[in-house]
């Protein structure tokens, strides 16, 4: 009698194959990624991050080719989108859109390396890339040892030649720099300069991170984790009455709320404010956050409803599409109402980072609802990739539009219209705001832009300087600031609270 077989566990399903031996191209590309990272990343973020990523991408490409993996269309899409997100630090100075862009680039890079089309692959690919860091280093060390043992006769001349080239570059470069000031300036702009004993360990750390990151990417490309093998068990289908009744009640509630919103829209807000006793700001602020939570919880309800929907025949499928379709359409009206509430609040009290962020989030949630509606018509197989792509496009657009510049522009226009300006808040923006603030009249212009002069006077190398920083330097060089301490004191007519 044959013993009963044990069904494969989750770990067995996602356990990838062992990678092929690391190639020479991958090892050299990983070393190049580490060297570039060590030389340029310690000075800040700019185009240098993209420069350090390109050899890591080459290492992954070489490992994938050696493993026999071909390039698929979606791999190109994710890789191109990830590289596009890495241009945000080169263009913008504000830290928060840059952080979102870097996080998005990491997630898209993991998806490009790993592949997959399911929700599991989209959500867990970054974890797989992180887990590959340790395996990637061990994989790379095995390749180095194998080459050192098998090609010792050829490795020695390469190392000696590289050492001689470095010595010649340093010696003759120093002599030429001492002979000509223009060449010394050019060399100083191209070659990173150590700023003291503490700079060495930082560059060593960035070198190690560059090598480890490149090897992790190559290891993932050579033997990705097959996340698509995992199968999330389908939910137990409910009967029509049990499934439909709560959703119909929720639909009626959404419809009643939307009817009130339409009545307020056509009847005016004054009558609502008199009846509720709320102020204009309280009505707008109170409503928005609740509606944002409603939008998020609605998507959770849709996921649960889709998993437990009755599916015994065509009539059940028609019922599910009809109920969820109507509910999604009503949810879009709720999204529009939330956006309108925030728009009222911004008109009254100005634009801030939090407000523009939640604006963007609400728009994206509305797009996700539209994608869910489309999935109900054409099938949901493409939905995970579509949601990931929409998030990538949203993060890229958010970074490229320069949120700090939009905030400054909006508040400058508001100041021009009604004389209201929160100077304290605007002084905390990044240099992305300089072009908009430059249009203010004196002495307010100099009072605000004086905060940026010290930040822009540093000797940051070209590869760690964003386009916004360069533009701000040109503006301040052309029109220097001349702040008057008596006119710039806190508590004057320029203090208007944006957090009302």
N, C-alpha and C positions, 0 to 999 in steps of 0.2 A: 504494500500500500504506500503510495507516494505521500510524503508529508505535505501538509497544507503550505502553500506559498504565502509569504507575507507581502502585502501590497507595498509598493515603493513609497517611502516617506517623502515629505516636502523637500528635504535636503537632497535626496537622491534624484528628484525630478529636475532640480536646478543646478546640479553639479555638472560643470562644464568639462570638456575633454582637456587632457594635458596639452600644453602648447608645444609647438615644435621648438627646436633649439633656436636661441636668439641669433639673429643675423648680424653681420658686420655693419651694415647700413644702420640698423637700429641702435647698436652700441655707439657709433660715432655721432648719430643724431642726438642721442640722449646726453652724450658728453657736451655737444654744442649747446643744447638747451640749458644745461647746468652752467656753462661758462657765460652765456649771455645773461642768464638770470643773476649770476653772481656779480657781473660787471655793471648791470644797469638797473636792476629792480630795487636795489637798496636806496636809490635816490628819489623814489616816488613812483607814481603811476602815470603813464602816458602811452605813447606809441611803443614804449619798451616792452609792455606786457604782450602786445601782439608779436613783437620781434622774438620774444622768448618762447611763444607758443608755436611758432612756425616749425622750428626743428623738432619739437615734441610731436607735432602732426606728422612730420616726415618719418619719425621713428615708428609711429603707429601704422602709417602707410606701408613701410617696409615690413613690419611684422605681419600685417594682414596679407600682403602678397606672398610672403614666405609660407603662411599657413594655408594658402589657396583660397582666401576669401576675396570675392569680387566686389566691386564698387556698385552699390545699388542706388537708385534715384533718391530714396529717402535718406540714405547716408550722406549724400551730397547736400541735401536740403538742410539737415541738422548741422552739418559741419559749417556750411556757409553762414547759417544763421548765428551759430556760436561765434565765428570769427567776426561777423558784423557787430555783435554785442561787445566784443573786445575793442571796438573803435570808440566806444563811449568815453572811456577814460582819456583818450587822446583828444577828445573834442570838448568835454565838459569838466568843470572843476568841482561841482557839488558832490559831496560824498554819498548821499543817499541814492540818487539814480545810478551812480557808479557801482555801488554795492549790489543793487538789483541786477545790473547788467552782468556783473561778474558771477553772481549766483546763477543767473539764467544761462550764461555761457558754459559754466561747469555742467549744468544739467543737460544742455543740448549736446555738449561734447561727449558726455557719457552715453547719451542715447545714440549718437552717431557711431561710437565705437562698439556699442553692445548690440544695437539693432532691436527689433521687436515692435509689435503693433498693439499689444494688449495694455490694459491699465496697469498691470503688474510691471511690465517692462518700462512703461513711461515713468512710473513713480519710483521704482527701485533701482533703475540703472545707475543713478549717482552713488548709491550705497555699494554697488558692485565695483565701481571705479575706486572708491575709497578702500575697499577690501583688497583690491589688486595691488595696493602700494607695497605691502610686505612681500607678497608673492613676486611682484615685479622686480624688487631688489635682489631677491634670491635667484630668480631666473637670470637676471643680468650678470650676477657674480659667477654663476655656472658658465655662462658664455665667455666671460673674460678668462676664467681659469682654463677652459678648453683651448682657447686661442693661445694663451701663454704657454701651455704645454705642447701644443702641436705646431706652433709657428714661431718658436723662440728665435730661429735663425733670421726671420724677416722682421720680427717685432723690435729687436734691438736697433737696427738701422733707422726704423721709423721714429722711435723715441729719441735717439741721438740727433736725428735731423730736426725734429720738432724743437728740442732744447736749443740747438744751435740757432735756429730761426728766431726764437724768442730773444736770445741774447743779442743777436744782431739788431733786431728791431729796437730793443731798449737802448743799446749803446748809441747807434747812429741816430735814432729818434731824439735822444737827449742832446746830441751834438748839434743837429739841425735846428732844434728848438732854441738852443743858446745862440745860434748864429743869425737867426732871423725872427723878429718879434711877431710878424704876421703868421709865419709858420707855427710858432709857439702858440699863438691864439687859436689857430685852426686845430692843432693837436689837442689843446686843452678842451675844446668843444667836443671833440670826437672821442677822447679817451677819458674814462671816469677817473676822478681824482680822490685819493684816500684822504679823509678829513681828520685822521688821528687814529690812535690805537684801537678805539672802540669801533671804527668802521670795518676793520678786518673781520671780526667775528660775524657781523651782520651780513657781509658779503659771502662768507663761508656758509652761513645758514641758507641764504638764497640760492647758492650754488647747489647745495644738497637737495633743497626742495625742487629745484629745476630738474636735476637728474632723476630723483624719485618720481616726480610727476610724469616725466617722459617715459620712464620704464613702466609705470602703472598704466599709462595709456597704451603703450605697445603690448603689454601683457594682456590687457582687455581685448585689444584688436586681434591678437593671435588666438585667443581662446575665450570668447565671450561667454557669459553666463546665460543659458537659454531660459530667460524669464518667461517666454511664451509657453513653455511646457506646463507651467503651473496653471491649474484650472480651479477657479473659484467656484465652489458648488452652487448651483442654482437654488434660489430660495423656494420654499414650499409654496406652490400656488394656492391661493385662497379662492373661495367661492365668489360668485359674482356679487352677491349681496354684501358679504363680509368685506370685500375689496372696494366696492363702489360707494357704499354708504358714507364712510368718512371722507372720501375724496369729493363727493358731491356736496357735503356740508362745508368743506373747506372752499370749494368753488363758489358757493353762495356767499360765504363770508368775504372772499376776495371781490366778488361782484358788488356787494354792498359797499365795501370800502371805496372801490373805484367810482361808484355812483356818487358818493359823497364828494370825492375829489373833483369830479366833473362839475358838481353843483357849486363847489367853492370856486372853481376856475371861472365859471360864467357869472357867478353871483358876486364875486369880489371877496377879498380877504377882510375888509373892514367889518362886515357883518359877523364873520366868524370870530374875529378878535373881540368884538363887543360881547358876543354871546359867551365865549370861553373865558374872558378876562385875562388872556395871555397877551404879552407884548409881541411885536413883530418878530424880534429875534428869538423869543422863547418858542413861538409856534414853529418857526423854521428849524431851529436847532433840535427841539424835542422830537419832531417828526422824523428827521433824517435818520438818526441812529436806529430807531426802531425799525424803519423800513429797510435799512441795510441788513439788520439781523433777519428780518422776514425773508429777504432775498436769499440769504445763505441757507436758512432753514428750509426754504422751499426746495432748493436743489437736493437737500438731504431727503426730503419727503419723496421727490421724484425717483431718486435712486432706490429707496425702499419699496416704493410702489411698483417700479419696473421689475424688481426681483420677485415680488410676491403676486404679480398680476396673474389672473386666470389665463390659461393658454391651451384650452382644449380644442379650439377650432377657429374658423374664420370669424365667427360672431364675437368671440372673446377678443381677438386681435382688433377688430373694429371698435369694440367698446373701450379697450385700453387706449387706442389712438385718439378716440374722440374725447374721453375724459381728460387725459393728460394734455392733449392739444389745447383744449379750452382753458385748463388751469395754467398752462404756460403762457397763453396769450394774456390772461389776466395778470400774471406775474410781471409781464413786460410793462403793463400799465403801472404797477407798483414801482418798478424800477424808474419809469419816467417821473412818477410823483416824487421819489426820493431825490432824483437829480434836480427837479424843480425846487424842492425845499432848500437844497444846498445852494442853488443859484440865487434864491431870495436872500439867503444869509450872506453870501459873498457880496451881493449888490449893496447890502446895508453896512457890512463891516470889513470888507476887503478880503483878499486872497492870501492864504497861508499854505505852508507845506502840507499840513494835515488835511486841509480842505481840498487841495488839488489832488492829493493822493487818494482820498476817498471818492472823489469825482471819477478818477481813472478806474478805481476798483469797481464802482457801480456800473460804469460803462462796460467793463469786461464781463462782469456777471450777467449783464443783459445779453452780451454776445454769446455767452455760454448757453443761456436759455434758448436763444435762436438756434444754436447748433443742436441742442437736445430736440427741439421741434423738428429740425431737418432729419435727425436720426430716426425719429418716429415714422418718417415717410420713406426714407431710402435705406434704412438699416443702420445699425450702430457700430458696425465693424471699424469704420474709419473715425469714430468719435474720439478715442484717446489721442490719436495723432493730431486731429483737428484742434482739440482743446490745447494741447501742448504748443502747436504752431501759433494759435491765437495769443497765448501767453507770451511767447517769444516776440511776436510782432508788437504786442502792447508794451513790453518792457523796452524794446528798441525805440519805439516811437516816443515813449516817456523820456528816455535819456536824450534823444536827439532834439526834442523840442525845448530842452533846457528849462526845467520847472522853475528854478530860481529866477531865470530871466523873465518867464511868464508872470511870476508873482510880482516882481519889481515893475514890469510894464503895466500890469493891472492897477497896482497901487499908485503909480505915477499918474495914470489917467484919472483915477479917482481923486487924487489930490488936485489935479488941474480942474476937475469938475466942481468939487465942493470944498476943497481946502483941507481934507482930512488925510492924515498920514501918520502911521506908527513908525517913527524914526528908530526907536529901539529895536523893533523887530527887523526892519530892513537892514540895519547894521550887522545883523547876524547871518545874512545871506552870503553865498560864495561870490567869487569874482564874476560868475556868470551874470550877475545883476548889474555890473558896471555900465554896459551900454545904455540900459534904460535909465539908471540913476543919473547918467551924464546929461540927460535932457532937462533936469531940474534947474531952476534959477538959483543964482547965488543969493545968500551964502549957504542955502540948504544943500546945494550940490557939493560944495567943498566939505561941509560938515559930515555928510554921509560917505563920500569917497575917501576921506582921510583915513578911514579905518582899513582901507585896502592897500595903502601905499607901502606899509612895512611888509605886508605879505608878498607884494609883487617886486620888492627890491632885492630879493635873494638871488643867488647865482645857481638856480636850478638848471641842470643840463637840458639840452633841446629834447632829448628822448623822454624826459619826465615832465615836460611842460605841455599843458593842454592848449588847444586852439583858443579857448576862452581866456586863459591867462595871457597869451600873446596879444590878443585883441585888447584886453584891458590895459596892458602896458602901453600899447600904442596910443590909446585914448588919453591916458594920464600923462604921457610924454608930450602929446600935442597940446593938451590943456591941463597944466599942473594945478593941483588943488592948493588953495590958500585959505585954510580955515581960520575963522575969527573966534577965539575962545569965548568971548562975551556973547557972540551970537549963537554959538553951538552948545550953550549950557543946557543941561537936562531940565525938563519941566516947562519948556517954552511952548509956543503955539503949534509945534509939530508933533506933539504927543497925543495920539489918538489910539486907543486900545483896540488892536485887531482881535483880541480874545473876548470881546464883549459877549 
